Every structure is written in C-alpha cells, then in structure tokens.
C-alpha cells in the first residue's frame, strides 16, 4: 500500500500521531537540501523545532567529517549519525562506532570489481577522505534498476550495497540508519519521527520501530527498490517535504 499523505490527516489525527514526538531524525541529501544546497528555510525551521523541545538529528550517508561540520553549524543540533548508521558524531569528540570498524581498502577493491563486471566505471566520492567506515562512489546518473542489479554480486562478495540520490555505498554490514538511531537516540522509539527520500533511508521506515515514519514525495517513484516504505508521505519533494513535516510537528505539539 502507498503511504498516507500527511495533508490528509485531520487535526485530531495529527495531534494523536505527532503530539508526543520528541526527536526528529532526518536524512540530509534530498531531504534537507533543494537542488545541491541546504535550504535556508530548513535551517530556520530546525532552529524552531529545537527551541520547542524537539531534537533534530541528521542521519546521513555523508562521511563522519562532513556530518561533524553540519552538526556544528545547524542551530540547536548537537549530534548526528553518519555513513548510513555506522558512526555517531558529536562536535569536539571522537566519533563513536555504532557498528564494527571496517577494512575500507578491501571494500574499495571489491566494489571496483563489482562495478567493472557490470560495465560501470565507479568513481570514488570527493569526500572519501573524510569517511571512516563505508566506501562511497558518485552515482553519476546510474538508475535505480542498474544499482539494484549489482546487489547479487555484492552479496556474493559478502558486502552490502545501498544508495542515496547522490552516492552509492558499499559496506561490510547491512546499512541500517534506523537500527543505529535506536541504539543512540536515548528516547523511546514511539517518541521519534523519521523522514527520508531514498533506499538508504529504508531503515528509518521499518514498521513498528518509530512513532511516525515519513517519506518525501520522492519515495513514491522508487517503490520497486525501497526495502521498506514509510507510513506517511509529503506532498512535495526535497526540502519542501521536510518543511511540510516541520510545520505539522510544530502545530501538533501541546
């Protein structure tokens, strides 16, 4: 079944489902961003959410080093989860592993073999030097179908594959943003709302984990490759979808 559009919820339903939310976990690329940049209105709404007692935690596929900078400068944000759930990032502290440390050179070599066998010339991300756990490559326009076709060969080499709207990620553990969030959150799952837009956000959508799971409208065109779908969906894509959820949360608080 398709997720329920947020705008179809009545005021009582919004209060019931979102009034107890104390933490909002959000993907970054394609969720907080619009095009290739961070939407200024998103920054303002994050500040309002934090001021109202709703902690905002970025949960990103971006590297630990980049999430460190993002967390430092987003108003009211004090921590984040990077590399699709492998590490927790708090400014001025060493990263905290939420998964086992990995052999990145070995992952890199195997990933290149997988790409070559499929006729894809994988190009390492510019931010690779800031990663501590996974290995990521530029998506470079690769379709969902082409990436899904890599999964059997990836598993045959004891690796896992996921992707966002910008990067392709290889890891030695199954990437699960949701499991990492639950281990680090410090609040009950029913007090957490999650939002994302791509297959690497599927762990944030697993039924029964969180109080509310939301996808931006982008998840609808990716149904065939989403390991899990959210319960709700926004009307808009990218940061406009996040802003729709932020306004709802602010209005639902007692």
KERO-513611 format. One line per 5 residues: their letters; for each residue x, y negated, z negated of C-alpha. Coordinates in nm, 3 decimals. Each point is the difference from the previous one (the first is absolute). Example, Ala and Ser with C-alpha at 12.3 -4.5 7.8 and 13.67 -1.06 7.14 Angstrom:
REM residues 2
AS	1.230,0.450,-0.780 ~ 0.137,-0.344,0.066
END
This chain:
REM residues 254
XXXXX	0.000,0.000,0.000 ~ 0.112,-0.355,0.067 ~ 0.075,-0.218,-0.302 ~ -0.270,-0.235,-0.124 ~ 0.045,-0.365,0.109
XXXXX	0.071,-0.221,-0.301 ~ -0.239,-0.267,0.123 ~ -0.293,0.244,-0.024 ~ 0.034,0.035,-0.378 ~ -0.261,-0.180,-0.208
XXXXX	0.108,-0.231,-0.281 ~ -0.085,0.261,-0.268 ~ 0.197,0.267,0.190 ~ 0.299,-0.231,0.027 ~ -0.008,-0.071,-0.371
XXXXX	-0.035,0.370,-0.083 ~ 0.281,0.120,0.226 ~ 0.242,-0.290,-0.032 ~ -0.074,-0.170,-0.332 ~ 0.236,0.227,-0.196
XXXXX	0.295,-0.026,0.239 ~ 0.319,-0.109,-0.176 ~ 0.260,0.081,0.264 ~ -0.001,-0.048,0.377 ~ 0.256,0.207,0.190
XXXXX	0.055,-0.131,0.349 ~ 0.194,0.102,0.306 ~ 0.205,-0.283,0.151 ~ 0.051,0.023,0.378 ~ -0.334,-0.029,0.178
XXXXX	-0.182,-0.061,-0.330 ~ 0.156,-0.307,-0.161 ~ 0.143,-0.115,0.332 ~ -0.154,-0.148,0.312 ~ 0.200,0.054,0.316
XXXXX	0.358,0.003,-0.121 ~ -0.035,-0.230,-0.298 ~ -0.136,-0.023,-0.352 ~ -0.332,-0.185,0.002 ~ 0.023,-0.311,-0.228
XXXXX	-0.360,0.048,-0.115 ~ 0.092,0.351,-0.112 ~ 0.270,-0.146,-0.226 ~ -0.255,-0.238,-0.150 ~ -0.252,0.278,-0.060
XXXXX	0.263,0.222,-0.162 ~ 0.069,-0.283,-0.244 ~ -0.374,-0.029,-0.077 ~ -0.037,0.374,-0.056 ~ 0.295,0.012,-0.238
XXXXX	-0.128,-0.305,-0.188 ~ -0.333,0.181,-0.047 ~ 0.172,0.303,-0.153 ~ 0.011,0.224,0.308 ~ 0.358,0.118,0.051
XXXXX	0.104,0.013,0.365 ~ 0.255,0.269,0.087 ~ 0.143,0.016,0.354 ~ 0.040,0.366,0.104 ~ 0.201,-0.010,0.318
XXXXX	0.196,0.208,0.247 ~ 0.254,-0.280,0.004 ~ 0.341,0.062,-0.164 ~ 0.073,-0.051,-0.367 ~ 0.211,-0.307,0.073
XXXXX	-0.271,-0.173,0.200 ~ -0.273,0.078,-0.253 ~ 0.229,-0.140,-0.271 ~ -0.006,-0.338,0.175 ~ -0.373,0.017,0.069
XXXXX	-0.082,0.072,-0.364 ~ 0.228,-0.275,-0.123 ~ -0.177,-0.270,0.203 ~ -0.366,0.102,0.009 ~ -0.172,-0.204,-0.275
XXXXX	-0.103,0.209,-0.298 ~ 0.138,0.326,0.141 ~ 0.246,0.176,-0.228 ~ 0.071,0.336,0.165 ~ -0.042,0.197,0.320
XXXXX	0.036,0.349,0.146 ~ 0.224,0.044,0.302 ~ 0.083,0.257,0.268 ~ -0.345,0.159,-0.001 ~ 0.008,0.085,-0.368
XXXXX	0.358,0.108,-0.057 ~ 0.109,-0.283,-0.230 ~ -0.144,-0.265,-0.232 ~ 0.154,-0.347,0.028 ~ 0.015,-0.260,-0.278
XXXXX	0.212,-0.313,0.054 ~ 0.338,-0.002,-0.176 ~ -0.021,0.371,-0.088 ~ 0.136,0.309,0.174 ~ -0.261,0.175,0.214
XXXXX	-0.184,0.279,-0.177 ~ -0.033,0.323,0.194 ~ -0.355,0.133,0.019 ~ 0.119,0.296,0.208 ~ 0.320,0.198,0.040
XXXXX	0.300,-0.179,0.150 ~ 0.062,0.099,0.362 ~ 0.289,0.063,0.240 ~ -0.062,-0.286,0.244 ~ 0.282,0.085,0.248
XXXXX	-0.138,0.353,0.037 ~ -0.354,-0.131,0.051 ~ 0.126,-0.247,0.259 ~ 0.179,0.270,0.204 ~ -0.300,0.234,-0.003
XXXXX	-0.240,-0.279,0.094 ~ 0.210,-0.089,0.303 ~ -0.009,0.365,0.109 ~ -0.379,0.007,-0.035 ~ -0.037,-0.317,0.204
XXXXX	0.239,0.117,0.272 ~ -0.181,0.332,0.034 ~ -0.323,-0.191,0.055 ~ 0.154,-0.249,0.242 ~ -0.013,-0.289,-0.247
XXXXX	0.306,-0.215,-0.055 ~ -0.043,-0.093,-0.364 ~ 0.147,-0.336,-0.101 ~ 0.096,-0.051,-0.364 ~ -0.170,-0.292,-0.174
XXXXX	0.187,-0.324,-0.056 ~ -0.074,0.034,-0.372 ~ 0.153,0.347,-0.033 ~ 0.291,-0.132,-0.209 ~ -0.248,-0.097,-0.272
XXXXX	-0.155,0.349,-0.030 ~ 0.087,0.247,-0.273 ~ -0.225,0.298,0.073 ~ -0.166,0.038,0.338 ~ 0.125,-0.054,0.355
XXXXX	-0.210,-0.224,0.223 ~ 0.000,-0.074,0.371 ~ -0.167,-0.273,0.199 ~ -0.335,0.109,0.139 ~ 0.070,-0.176,0.332
XXXXX	-0.353,0.054,0.129 ~ -0.012,0.377,-0.057 ~ -0.363,0.113,-0.006 ~ -0.169,0.178,-0.286 ~ -0.031,0.310,0.220
XXXXX	0.372,0.000,0.085 ~ 0.093,-0.028,-0.367 ~ -0.248,0.266,-0.108 ~ 0.159,0.233,0.255 ~ 0.330,-0.028,-0.193
XXXXX	-0.146,0.143,-0.320 ~ 0.048,0.374,0.075 ~ 0.368,-0.047,0.089 ~ 0.047,-0.219,-0.305 ~ -0.146,0.259,-0.233
XXXXX	0.209,0.273,0.166 ~ 0.306,-0.192,-0.119 ~ -0.141,-0.037,-0.354 ~ -0.067,-0.370,0.045 ~ -0.315,-0.208,-0.020
XXXXX	-0.115,-0.270,0.240 ~ -0.233,-0.294,-0.038 ~ -0.034,-0.338,0.166 ~ -0.132,-0.351,-0.047 ~ -0.089,-0.256,0.262
XXXXX	0.370,-0.096,0.025 ~ 0.220,0.293,-0.109 ~ 0.041,0.378,0.023 ~ 0.111,0.160,-0.329 ~ 0.181,0.330,-0.061
XXXXX	0.040,0.138,-0.354 ~ 0.083,0.323,-0.181 ~ -0.315,-0.027,-0.212 ~ -0.357,-0.046,0.108 ~ -0.048,-0.380,-0.008
XXXXX	-0.286,-0.086,-0.234 ~ -0.052,-0.360,-0.102 ~ -0.296,0.099,-0.214 ~ 0.181,0.257,-0.212 ~ 0.284,-0.245,-0.058
XXXXX	-0.245,-0.271,-0.097 ~ -0.173,0.223,-0.253 ~ 0.334,0.093,-0.159 ~ 0.105,-0.366,-0.034 ~ -0.327,-0.190,-0.046
XXXXX	-0.045,0.006,-0.378 ~ -0.379,-0.023,0.036 ~ -0.267,0.261,0.069 ~ -0.067,0.083,0.363 ~ -0.362,-0.119,-0.023
XXXXX	0.132,-0.351,-0.078 ~ 0.200,-0.010,0.326 ~ -0.111,-0.113,0.344 ~ 0.216,0.075,0.304 ~ 0.017,-0.144,0.350
XXXXX	0.197,0.095,0.311 ~ -0.018,0.033,0.375 ~ 0.207,0.291,0.133 ~ 0.082,0.374,-0.039 ~ 0.276,-0.068,-0.253
XXXXX	-0.269,-0.148,-0.227 ~ -0.202,0.324,-0.011 ~ 0.119,0.081,-0.355 ~ -0.177,-0.317,-0.113 ~ -0.327,0.134,0.146
XXXXX	-0.015,0.351,-0.150 ~ -0.346,0.056,-0.147 ~ -0.027,0.007,-0.378 ~ 0.329,-0.174,-0.075 ~ -0.108,-0.363,-0.026
XXXXX	-0.294,-0.218,-0.090 ~ -0.037,-0.127,0.356 ~ 0.191,0.066,0.322 ~ -0.019,-0.247,0.286 ~ 0.136,-0.004,0.352
XXXXX	0.027,-0.298,0.225 ~ -0.198,0.039,0.322 ~ 0.317,0.138,0.161 ~ -0.057,0.342,-0.161 ~ -0.307,0.063,0.215
XXXXX	0.199,0.026,0.324 ~ 0.244,0.240,-0.167 ~ -0.252,0.255,-0.132 ~ 0.158,0.288,0.191 ~ 0.341,-0.040,-0.166
XXXXX	-0.100,-0.114,-0.350 ~ 0.065,0.275,-0.258 ~ -0.264,-0.165,-0.221 ~ -0.251,-0.278,0.060 ~ -0.103,-0.269,-0.249
XXXXX	-0.345,-0.026,-0.154 ~ -0.046,-0.360,0.118 ~ 0.112,-0.206,0.298 ~ 0.029,-0.372,0.061 ~ -0.157,-0.179,0.296
XXXXX	0.333,-0.149,0.109 ~ 0.347,0.125,0.081 ~ 0.336,-0.094,-0.153 ~ 0.009,-0.271,-0.267 ~ -0.360,-0.109,0.065
XXXXX	-0.103,0.340,-0.133 ~ 0.207,-0.049,-0.316 ~ -0.154,-0.343,-0.052 ~ -0.348,0.152,0.028 ~ 0.085,0.243,-0.279
XXXXX	0.167,-0.268,-0.213 ~ -0.309,-0.221,0.014 ~ -0.219,0.295,-0.093 ~ 0.220,0.089,-0.300 ~ 0.003,-0.355,-0.126
XXXX	-0.377,-0.020,0.027 ~ -0.058,0.338,-0.166 ~ 0.194,-0.068,-0.316 ~ -0.210,-0.057,-0.315
END
